[in-house]
Amino acid sequence: MSKNLKWKHSLLTKALIGIISLVSFSFGETKTPSPAVSELQKEIIRLEKLREELKKTIAENKKILEKIEAERKRLEEEKKKLKEIEKKITEERYKKLAKVFEKAVDEDPELAAERMSKMKDPVKAAYIIYNMKESKAGVLMDYIDPKMADKIVRILTQLKKQK
């Protein structure tokens, strides 16, 4: 064979091999995957399963968080209600003490003032006087110790500013 014919024969052979490999590939005849590719496919499957598990866990945690938030709001409302109840009870207590001191002022204003002066908390004393009738509170204030009276007056002024 001549050189030219050998070259054409070689070119034709290579073309036929290429065509045969394309045809066999199109009919599903592929090479077996290498071990590295097989491991990668297994790892991809494992990671996809993990992703799904994470999605489920996140969804469950969101539900739990929503429940916690709802419970927190409910507890805040309960706390608010309890504070309101406590405030009403305290106000009622001061009103009752005011009535007791009003009666004491009628009987013995000096003794009532002495008891008021001995109170350790001037805020409580101020709230009692705040709930008394003005005329009786005035008589009581005349007999209260001047230092305690000064503290009570300061607290009463702040109370009136707040209301």
C-alpha positions in Angstrom: 0.0 0.0 0.0 1.1 3.4 -0.7 1.6 6.0 1.9 -1.4 7.9 0.9 -3.6 4.8 1.1 -2.2 3.9 4.5 -3.0 7.4 5.8 -6.6 7.2 4.4 -7.0 3.7 5.8 -5.8 4.9 9.3 -8.1 7.9 9.1 -11.1 5.7 8.1 -10.3 3.2 10.9 -10.2 6.0 13.5 -13.5 7.4 12.2 -15.2 4.0 12.4 -14.0 3.5 16.0 -15.4 6.9 16.9 -18.7 6.1 15.3 -18.9 2.7 17.0 -18.2 4.3 20.4 -20.8 7.0 19.9 -23.4 4.4 18.9 -22.6 2.1 21.8 -22.8 5.1 24.2 -26.2 6.1 22.8 -27.6 2.6 23.4 -26.6 2.8 27.1 -23.4 0.8 26.9 -21.2 2.9 29.1 -18.1 2.2 31.0 -18.5 1.1 34.6 -18.1 4.0 36.9 -14.8 4.3 38.7 -14.7 3.7 42.5 -14.2 7.4 43.1 -17.4 8.3 41.2 -19.3 5.6 43.0 -18.2 7.0 46.4 -19.2 10.5 45.4 -22.7 9.3 44.4 -23.0 7.6 47.8 -21.9 10.7 49.6 -24.4 12.8 47.6 -27.2 10.5 48.6 -26.1 10.6 52.2 -25.9 14.4 52.2 -29.4 14.7 50.6 -30.8 12.5 53.4 -29.1 14.7 56.0 -30.6 17.8 54.3 -34.1 16.4 54.5 -33.5 15.5 58.2 -32.3 19.0 58.9 -35.4 20.5 57.2 -37.6 18.4 59.4 -35.7 19.3 62.5 -35.9 23.0 61.6 -39.6 22.8 61.0 -40.1 21.0 64.4 -38.0 23.6 66.1 -40.0 26.4 64.5 -43.2 24.9 65.9 -41.7 24.6 69.3 -40.5 28.2 69.2 -44.0 29.4 68.2 -45.4 27.5 71.2 -42.8 29.1 73.5 -43.6 32.6 72.2 -47.4 32.0 72.7 -46.7 30.8 76.2 -44.5 33.8 76.9 -47.2 36.2 75.8 -49.8 34.4 77.9 -47.5 34.6 80.9 -46.9 38.3 80.4 -50.6 38.9 80.3 -51.1 36.9 83.5 -48.3 38.9 85.1 -50.0 42.1 84.0 -53.3 40.9 85.5 -51.6 39.9 88.8 -50.0 43.4 89.1 -53.3 45.0 88.5 -54.9 42.8 91.2 -52.1 43.5 93.6 -52.4 47.3 92.9 -56.2 47.2 93.7 -55.6 45.2 96.9 -52.9 47.7 98.0 -55.2 50.6 97.2 -58.0 49.0 99.2 -55.7 48.4 102.1 -54.6 52.0 102.2 -58.2 53.1 102.1 -59.1 51.0 105.1 -56.0 52.2 107.0 -57.1 55.8 106.1 -60.5 55.1 107.7 -58.8 53.7 110.8 -56.6 56.8 111.1 -59.6 59.1 110.5 -61.4 57.5 113.5 -58.2 57.7 115.5 -57.9 61.5 114.7 -61.5 61.9 115.9 -60.7 60.2 119.2 -57.0 61.4 119.9 -55.2 63.3 117.1 -51.9 63.4 119.1 -51.9 59.6 119.5 -52.7 59.0 115.8 -50.0 61.4 114.8 -47.5 59.7 117.1 -48.3 56.3 115.5 -48.0 57.9 112.0 -44.6 59.5 112.9 -43.3 56.1 114.1 -44.0 54.4 110.8 -40.7 53.3 109.2 -41.8 53.8 105.6 -42.9 57.4 104.8 -44.3 56.2 101.5 -46.9 54.1 103.3 -47.7 57.0 105.6 -48.2 59.3 102.6 -50.5 56.8 100.9 -52.6 56.6 104.1 -52.9 60.3 104.4 -53.6 60.6 100.6 -56.7 58.4 101.1 -57.9 60.3 104.2 -60.5 63.1 104.1 -58.7 66.4 103.7 -59.9 67.9 107.0 -58.8 64.9 109.0 -55.5 64.6 107.2 -54.8 68.3 108.0 -55.5 67.8 111.7 -53.2 64.7 111.7 -50.4 66.6 109.9 -50.5 69.3 112.6 -49.3 66.7 115.1 -46.9 64.6 113.1 -43.2 64.9 113.7 -41.8 67.7 111.5 -39.2 65.5 109.8 -41.7 62.8 109.0 -44.2 65.5 107.9 -41.6 66.9 105.5 -41.0 63.4 103.9 -44.7 62.8 103.7 -45.4 66.2 102.0 -42.6 65.5 99.4 -44.1 62.1 98.6 -47.7 63.5 98.4 -46.5 66.2 95.9 -45.0 63.6 93.7 -48.2 61.5 93.9 -50.3 64.5 92.8 -47.9 65.2 89.9 -48.2 61.6 88.7 -52.0 61.7 88.8 
